[in-house]
């Protein structure tokens, strides 16, 4: 009860108006009061000096470009590092992809860089891949990506499953390249077999119409 009367008769510092009450409370407790001079001095410069330089802008543009890499425009010659089987025949009129997977990104770097030759799947390719999946949808996605591979490290693919037969074992290669290499091939498959944003926009903007009948 006495405490209540004391509070009513003598308001505490935090009940007084503004900072004045707080300062009185600190003075009574013998604490040092903060002043405006205690804060750090800001190093102020004109706004123009804080704008990014042309060199910085160029670096940002290059970083953005690197983050959205796509399959390059097709040329008429294979890259100098490409390993091509001697008896390999290429379909006419399509884009053939030569891809090199760095050893450091594979499961077994000691085997060196790995190479593949790829081109888009036909409907027959798709049927073969789905048939190997035996109704497993998750496996079908993997088999479809494998099916677009036409050559591994300069050898034709051995689809027989018999290691005594000539050619590269695609399943062994799939294991060797590890998750990073498999992800790269998945990205290539997506770019080869799905429309880009511009192609989708053109299709839905200019190439489709709906008509209600009746």
Secondary structure in CASP SS format (residue, H / E / C, confidence):
PFRMAT SS
TARGET T0000
AUTHOR 0000-0000-0000
METHOD secondary structure of the structure
MODEL  1
X C 1.00
X H 1.00
X H 1.00
X H 1.00
X H 1.00
X H 1.00
X H 1.00
X H 1.00
X H 1.00
X C 1.00
X C 1.00
X C 1.00
X H 1.00
X H 1.00
X H 1.00
X C 1.00
X C 1.00
X H 1.00
X H 1.00
X H 1.00
X H 1.00
X H 1.00
X H 1.00
X H 1.00
X H 1.00
X H 1.00
X H 1.00
X H 1.00
X H 1.00
X C 1.00
X C 1.00
X C 1.00
X C 1.00
X C 1.00
X C 1.00
X H 1.00
X H 1.00
X H 1.00
X C 1.00
X C 1.00
X C 1.00
X C 1.00
X C 1.00
X C 1.00
X C 1.00
X C 1.00
X H 1.00
X H 1.00
X H 1.00
X H 1.00
X C 1.00
X C 1.00
X C 1.00
X H 1.00
X H 1.00
X H 1.00
X H 1.00
X H 1.00
X H 1.00
X H 1.00
X H 1.00
X H 1.00
X H 1.00
X H 1.00
X H 1.00
X H 1.00
X H 1.00
X C 1.00
X C 1.00
X C 1.00
X C 1.00
X C 1.00
X C 1.00
X C 1.00
X C 1.00
X C 1.00
X C 1.00
X C 1.00
X C 1.00
X C 1.00
X C 1.00
X C 1.00
X C 1.00
X C 1.00
X C 1.00
X C 1.00
X C 1.00
X C 1.00
X C 1.00
X C 1.00
X C 1.00
X C 1.00
X C 1.00
X C 1.00
X C 1.00
X C 1.00
X E 1.00
X E 1.00
X E 1.00
X E 1.00
X E 1.00
X C 1.00
X H 1.00
X H 1.00
X H 1.00
X C 1.00
X C 1.00
X C 1.00
X H 1.00
X H 1.00
X H 1.00
X C 1.00
X C 1.00
X E 1.00
X E 1.00
X E 1.00
X E 1.00
X E 1.00
X C 1.00
X C 1.00
X C 1.00
X C 1.00
X H 1.00
X H 1.00
X H 1.00
X H 1.00
X H 1.00
X H 1.00
X H 1.00
X H 1.00
X H 1.00
X H 1.00
X H 1.00
X C 1.00
X C 1.00
X C 1.00
X H 1.00
X H 1.00
X H 1.00
X H 1.00
X H 1.00
X H 1.00
X H 1.00
X H 1.00
X H 1.00
X H 1.00
X H 1.00
X C 1.00
X E 1.00
X E 1.00
X E 1.00
X E 1.00
X C 1.00
X C 1.00
X E 1.00
X E 1.00
X E 1.00
X C 1.00
X C 1.00
X C 1.00
X C 1.00
X C 1.00
X C 1.00
X C 1.00
X C 1.00
X C 1.00
X C 1.00
X E 1.00
X C 1.00
X H 1.00
X H 1.00
X H 1.00
X H 1.00
X H 1.00
X H 1.00
X H 1.00
X C 1.00
X H 1.00
X H 1.00
X H 1.00
X H 1.00
X H 1.00
X H 1.00
X H 1.00
X H 1.00
X H 1.00
X H 1.00
X H 1.00
X H 1.00
X H 1.00
X H 1.00
X H 1.00
X H 1.00
X C 1.00
X C 1.00
X C 1.00
X H 1.00
X H 1.00
X H 1.00
X H 1.00
X H 1.00
X H 1.00
X H 1.00
X H 1.00
X H 1.00
X H 1.00
X C 1.00
X C 1.00
X C 1.00
X C 1.00
X C 1.00
X C 1.00
X C 1.00
X C 1.00
END
